[in-house]
Structure formats: structure tokens, C-alpha cells
Amino acid sequence: MSKPIHFEMSERKILLRFIDVIVVLSALYLLGIIFQFDYFLINERQWMWSVILAGYLLFFATVFEMYNLQRASRITGTLRSAVSTGSVTSLVYLLTPFFTPVLPENRIQILYFYLAVTLPLLLWRAVYIKLFASSRFNKNIIIIADSSDAALVAQTLQDVDPNYNISGFINTGPAIEQGHIVGVKSIGIKDAHELLHDQSVTEIVVASNEVEGITSNLYKWLIELVENGYSVREYTQVYEEMTDRVPVQYVGKDFYRYFPFARNNQNRLYLVYHRLFDLVASVLGILIGIALVPFVFLGNLIGNRGPLFYTQERVGLNRKLFKIIKFRTMVTDAEKSGAQFAVVNDARITKFGKFLRATRIDEFPQFLNILKGDMSVIGPRPEREIFVEQLSEKIPFYETRHVVKPGLTGWAQVKTKYGVTDEDHLRKLQYDLFYIKKRSVFLDIRIIVKTLSTVIFFKGQ
């Protein structure tokens, strides 16, 4: 039996980026040969043009969420993203001086250039949707877990990536009581070994917190699998790779074994870069904010009557309190009934306040907090002390998010929506801890690009 084909999520994102560039450059090259298209020539002397175009394409494709795999799997989302990416990439490339070709006298070539960038993207992405909808690319796995966790672990993996099939689980907990429905087929080591040998299963995922459940026979079998080249991975590792979140609800008392956050807090080079970036960004942000004040002041008079600014105590680095400053977006007596979380379609938000939030304009005064050092451009969003106390009692490791400065934007802000339920706040914490664990220049750039996408699509809340 031939081994099933499966691309991991990271591999699919690389594939998308690689083929996006290839199809666009190939279309332009063929256009030049067939129609004597001389505006964009790919040769040894002008190779830099291709590099610049590829850079623009990848940047704007990221901004317009073409590498969001859920969006990329839907034809309507792909259509909008591809057209937006092709349009903005073409426009910026055409208007870039010195480093791109001189605009052609025959203006029809500009139209050809735009079509050669956009149409191949649309056609290739349509092929991608058709291709990866096929069950041929499913990944069949076996999980090792307690019977009480097996269904939840299986559902979590399939929710993130529908191409994951759970062929069964090996129980490491108490024996399954008669009549108890797990939702996933229970199998033994012998059955699992046969599935691996037949290549109908390609990976084992260990999701058990029960040390006693990993018997000597099971442990010996897993070691043999590793020695023979089979894929055996720990669930939290798989979960992080697939979701960009830390699964704190699964790692129990061994949490700190999975979360070496101290590494980035002691990286002096990164910390110096981070502060320099904050200083430069805060100066630019303050200048833009000053330019926006007359516009916000006028809108405030018309649709948001009351004070222009709003201050509130928030919890910062090492639980130190500081006062955050924002353009006011809520009615003046928003908390007459006491402190409460903001929610989607919050009735306390004024009409002009909704616009300020959607465009993130309300956040500009926080660059003053960044300049003072209370906040950073990137980090977990600062919460009020009363909410921190409530959430710390309900959610394990919630206090860990205070080992870094809070941020104007962050991984949780660009990856998920407002927290309303405890489950929502847990999800936000998972993203925040992933950032603290993995933070780097590259991840910071990803957050900035996704923040731009949030502003462009008016997704601020």
C-alpha cells in the first residue's frame, strides 16, 4: 500500500507562498514571449524586478490573509483576497520609483501586467481549494490518551485541520465502563501496530497526562516506533504547531516543562531591539495621533459628546498598575453599574466610538504609554486589576502573561475576538503565552502585518 500524502499546515503555507510567486512570474514571462510584452522582462540584467515584485506579492498576500488556511479553503474569501492582493501589488509596484521598470508608453501593457498578476493567483487558488478538499490528503493518526480526554483531543485536532482523521485511541486511563460512549474507537497496541505497518496510519500523538497509564509495554513500543522511523509526537507540540496557542488546559503540573518563557526575557539583544522599536514606533504614533486630534475632536462633538480622552488603571509588567490613555469610545457613564468586560455590539459604545474602534484610531494615545515604558507596541493586552483577579482564579497560569510588558497589539488580538466567556479568555491566554514563549523579530513582524490587515478590513473591536 502506498503511503498516504499529507501536507502539514506549515508546509501548506510554504507551498502557497512558493506557488503564488511562481505562477505570477511564469505568467509575466509567458506574456512577454507570446505578446511581445516588454514592460516587465525577466532576464539576467533585470532579475531584481522579480525579487521586488515577489516581495510585494508576499507582503500584501499576507496582509489580505491569503495564508490564513481557513480563508484560503473558501472560494469567496479566496476571490476577494486574490483580487485585493493583485490590485494593491500591481499598484504599488507600478508606482515604485527607480527600482522597477519605467512606465510603458503603451498603457494597455499596464492592464496586461495587472491581469498577469491577478488571474494566475485566482486560477491557482481555485486548484488549491479543489486539490486539498480531497480525502487523498487526509492524515490518519492514533492518539494515546485517557478515555475521558480522547474525544476532546480528537475534536480539537479536527476542528483546526479537517484533514486529520483519528483512526483510534489507546486508553491510558481507567478501563472504559460498559455503556460509556467515548466517541473515538478504542484499540490495543497490536491493532495500532498493524495500522502503522499497513501505512493506513502515519503518526502517533501522545496526549496522556497519566504517567501511570504509560505502561512499560506501551513505552517500549513507542521507543521501537521512534527507532524504526515512525512519527511519534507529543500532543502539546502538535497543538502549538497547528493553532499557534499553548494548550495550558492539558499540560497540568508539568506546564513549565513546556513553557521556557525565561529564554526570551533574558535575550538582551532582542530586548534592546524591542525597546528601540517601541521608541521609534511611539514617536511616529504620537505624531500621527496629533494629526488626528482635530478630526477626532470634531467627531466627538457630533457623535460622542463628552471628554475627548479616557484613562483607566490597568495591570502591567510584574502586576504593576499604570494608567492607560485612549480616545473615549463609550458613553460617559459606561460603568455606572460596575466594571464589566466589553462585548461584541456593546450598547455602551457610541456610533463614533464604533468607528474609532474599527479603525483602531482610539488606540493612538497609548503611544504615550509606550514612550513612558508602561507598555510595548506588541504584547498581551493590559486588563483591569479586578478582571485579572477574577480570571486568575478561574484560568490556570493567567498571571504568567504579566512576565512581559502589555502591548498595543498582540498575538491574541490579531488571532481571536473579544473575550466574553471563560473559554474565550482561556483561548486569548493560550495565544498570549504562545507569544511570550516564541516571541522573536519574525513573530513581531507577523503581528504587525496582521494588525495592518485588521485595520484594512475594519475588524477592530
Steps between C-alpha positions, in 0.01 A plus 500: 500500500638842407554746782218760526590853395455774757632854529533648847354848556844662494583313178176618339583863584847461346344332196253784457771767519733316264240429231345850530834646393567235234162533325518882487858516371431218252193682368700820451781307328258327260324831436830651394572216258154466344387864480836680478432643847809707571396688818602219732794294372649212696866463408848508654525881497157570648459215751455753782160592357381147571632512857321829572174377348520173696561696821198723441285201408587303814458803725158604371381139474575473873321827575192380307509165686575277203707278731219458749425136417135518599446803278710343222273194498187705418443622145331830598774597744768396251338704221495820704851450637654418161342801327604732785854358503537521122365854490711647782815311396468628142430857610789520747740335254401737217548802727836393644768733361854402392480130592225398256462547120412838353128516428426397140377750243246243384265504798332174403811331638403621848171312465688191375731524801208519744321204339821295496536554875136445601358229270772238566446550874127437461548191281769345718304560821191339343717193426626506859146500640401209277821308571506525877129426535587147389510224762822381332683759709356395836736408781401195703633495857464306822486687830615371837275651765274444795150395390357814664720725283513303172189648337595859592858456372372345176242776450757773566736365233221461244358847571836656418577278201216299339765292319575325831326162542512324837523126431475412867648553845697294748352548847745597776236562765254281689323228303202625303177417678238307309255732331737802520534666158841650431439606139832362376576134433705334774779273370791304642873513426471203261225668294694828494817325384313335211357835389850652502645200316230529230578874474133587549619693810803728481538651848452437870401799718555459875241706687503326838570679827474172690858385559372175650308432179818485292576138586840343440359312198356819351821694569713227344277493193522880455881486524506227233283713273738795534801277432330367185429847364131537584367840606420518873421848628380654822155658482597846625765522226244407232244739652742795500607439140140479382339779704782740601373463857634342820252235628522587868190296581678177403849533645402501868776518757767449234415835340841660548667207325315610187538874549860631512395866505812607691708450185359805321489714813879460530585555133661843532537557126129437447407721797715788365339464155157485660547823694653683202206390287259622770670842514498552123142374466377713792645821352342428162173400666487817710558717191220323312279523809556878521398530134183301574395705805303770305306232311428299818409820688243589231355148494487502878297822501248357254463133592682437825421791733723519804873493583737433209736272693442212740738364762478180700725296730638183343738225614844513339836326526541307827144604597598867533200729448508783248248734338418425137381787278265468201260708294164444670268266311227432760230709661620700799314286758599168342580338836227637720403137575858398574796366303414266215674355196436659161305268270412482132234761411542657844214747551732730698710577191391815314457511122818703456668274755426198278683671216796584723521138615456350154789711366705469821524881513391488865829326585735777381529680837649178641822582317555736795489195729749327271735800504487505882582130512175379657409312184657356186372507144461121511394294799193370685227761532494654851194415709346671802606375841154375596478292182852363551403381849181335372666328204802387705266303726332326205778453243830327582820698439313822418753701702777382265399760241643770731862385456520735196372851437142527375461606139306729272444199276584136551473142379165447676360826357572405138404132537174510697210726594374655822494278806149459640495152654767328710574285196564814293742633761676163514548513122645852525735386774617210282594746225668737746711222648595379154631851426694518827649158431583554132545877475758608246555761233327277246192448719486875571496566125216249456298681768560842342392369158187338647423823685513684167256242367271567797503874425450451124200271551357716782512204739597698810265462796 
